[in-house]
Structure formats: C-alpha cells, structure tokens
Amino acid sequence: MSLTIEWPGQFGRTHAFELYPIGTTFNEVGGVYIFCKPYPGRQWQALYVGETGNLNERLNTALQRHQAWPSCQSGGATHICAKVIGSGVSGRMERLALETELRHSLNPPCNRQAA
C-alpha cells in the first residue's frame, strides 16, 4: 500500500499522488510523476516533474536513459510520486497541463534547463 502525498499546484489547488520507492514496477499506463526525497521541515522535496504515456517504461525499464536521472540521483532522489492520467489525446493534454502547473509551483531543481 502506498502513501498519498498532496503537492501544491497553482491557484490554491493541490494534487494527490501516490508515493513509491525508486525501482517500483508500475502498470503500463500514462501519468505524471515526481522524483522526490524526504526533506527536513517539509514532508518531501520535488526534484523533477515529468509526464509519460507509460509509467513503467519511463520509471523502471528505461530509467537509466532518463535525461534527468543523473541529476535526480545526485540530488538524493529516493522516491517517485505518480498520478495515473489516461491515454489518448485528452489524457496527454491533461498530463502536460498538470506537469506544467507543478513545474511552475514546485520549481524542481532538476527541471531547470542549462543555459
């Protein structure tokens, strides 16, 4: 059984995600995910926010090829928060909108692009 973490979005909204240790096998479904770690004074610190059409491929079988994985690893990532969001065009649009909202509200360090 996983723990539910509420991440603050924009405009006073919060978004519930399930918390899993890195290395968890996921179903092959679309979703938004957050690499995170425990943080003193707060429950969790978001290191990276992303979206995918296949959580298991992105976060398990292809994790070593993830462009942000090296910086998340060196930043101390221990867990993944995941929220399943459907497939198809509408699911992809919903995932992209939530990913963008959370990147802006959480400002995760591993999402920052090098100049």
Wavefront OBJ file of the C-alpha trace (Angstrom):
o trace
v 0.000 0.000 0.000
v 1.362 3.397 -0.936
v 1.211 6.726 0.854
v -0.658 9.663 -0.683
v 1.249 12.952 -0.949
v -0.520 16.242 -1.700
v 1.584 18.525 -3.930
v 0.651 22.213 -4.132
v -0.323 23.444 -7.568
v -1.319 26.889 -8.678
v -4.376 28.896 -7.665
v -4.666 27.125 -4.288
v -5.136 23.668 -5.812
v -3.459 20.539 -4.515
v -2.861 17.312 -6.407
v -2.793 13.856 -4.800
v -0.007 11.489 -5.883
v 0.911 8.012 -4.670
v 4.423 7.650 -3.205
v 6.650 4.703 -4.217
v 10.318 3.809 -3.708
v 12.507 4.132 -6.794
v 12.627 0.760 -8.538
v 8.891 0.071 -8.182
v 7.251 -1.719 -11.114
v 4.321 0.295 -12.484
v 1.452 -0.603 -14.771
v 1.904 0.419 -18.397
v -0.362 3.463 -18.133
v 0.119 7.174 -18.681
v 0.721 9.575 -15.852
v 2.579 12.442 -14.238
v 5.487 11.649 -11.938
v 7.752 13.449 -9.472
v 11.228 12.319 -8.423
v 11.468 13.382 -4.783
v 13.260 12.944 -1.471
v 12.450 13.443 2.208
v 13.170 16.996 3.256
v 13.633 18.388 6.795
v 10.896 20.811 7.783
v 8.646 19.649 4.923
v 7.350 16.226 4.021
v 9.025 15.931 0.615
v 11.082 17.941 -1.843
v 10.321 17.634 -5.555
v 13.471 17.231 -7.658
v 11.904 16.683 -11.095
v 8.387 16.673 -12.567
v 7.617 14.817 -15.792
v 4.876 13.115 -17.755
v 4.772 9.921 -19.784
v 2.454 7.681 -21.745
v 3.930 4.630 -19.968
v 4.919 4.936 -16.296
v 6.595 1.524 -16.154
v 8.809 2.143 -19.166
v 9.806 5.664 -18.141
v 10.376 4.981 -14.445
v 11.529 1.388 -14.450
v 12.749 -0.322 -17.622
v 14.152 2.864 -19.243
v 15.053 4.793 -16.072
v 18.807 4.734 -16.760
v 18.157 6.521 -20.078
v 16.007 9.269 -18.491
v 17.680 12.611 -19.248
v 17.180 13.922 -15.699
v 18.024 10.710 -13.841
v 21.732 11.529 -13.230
v 20.886 14.902 -11.663
v 17.995 13.396 -9.664
v 20.296 10.652 -8.401
v 22.999 13.109 -7.374
v 20.280 15.293 -5.803
v 19.305 12.430 -3.499
v 16.070 11.151 -5.088
v 14.716 8.197 -3.118
v 11.087 8.030 -4.229
v 8.683 8.612 -7.098
v 5.246 10.139 -6.730
v 2.928 9.022 -9.531
v -0.547 10.023 -10.645
v -2.251 7.925 -13.332
v -3.816 10.013 -16.089
v -5.436 8.310 -19.060
v -4.179 7.779 -22.551
v -5.201 9.261 -25.872
v -5.089 12.889 -26.919
v -7.168 14.167 -23.995
v -5.042 12.223 -21.480
v -1.829 13.604 -22.974
v -3.198 17.170 -22.836
v -4.238 16.685 -19.190
v -0.792 15.241 -18.311
v 1.039 18.118 -20.000
v -1.148 20.719 -18.255
v -0.566 19.152 -14.824
v 3.171 18.732 -15.455
v 3.462 22.404 -16.432
v 1.438 23.563 -13.421
v 3.567 21.536 -10.999
v 6.859 22.619 -12.581
v 5.813 26.239 -12.042
v 4.522 25.772 -8.489
v 7.255 23.421 -7.204
v 10.228 24.816 -9.176
v 12.093 21.464 -9.057
v 15.866 21.907 -9.464
v 16.351 19.049 -11.956
v 13.806 20.556 -14.387
v 15.891 23.699 -14.826
v 17.491 23.863 -18.230
v 21.171 24.735 -18.571
v 21.785 27.995 -20.410
l 1 2 3 4 5 6 7 8 9 10 11 12 13 14 15 16 17 18 19 20 21 22 23 24 25 26 27 28 29 30 31 32 33 34 35 36 37 38 39 40 41 42 43 44 45 46 47 48 49 50 51 52 53 54 55 56 57 58 59 60 61 62 63 64 65 66 67 68 69 70 71 72 73 74 75 76 77 78 79 80 81 82 83 84 85 86 87 88 89 90 91 92 93 94 95 96 97 98 99 100 101 102 103 104 105 106 107 108 109 110 111 112 113 114 115
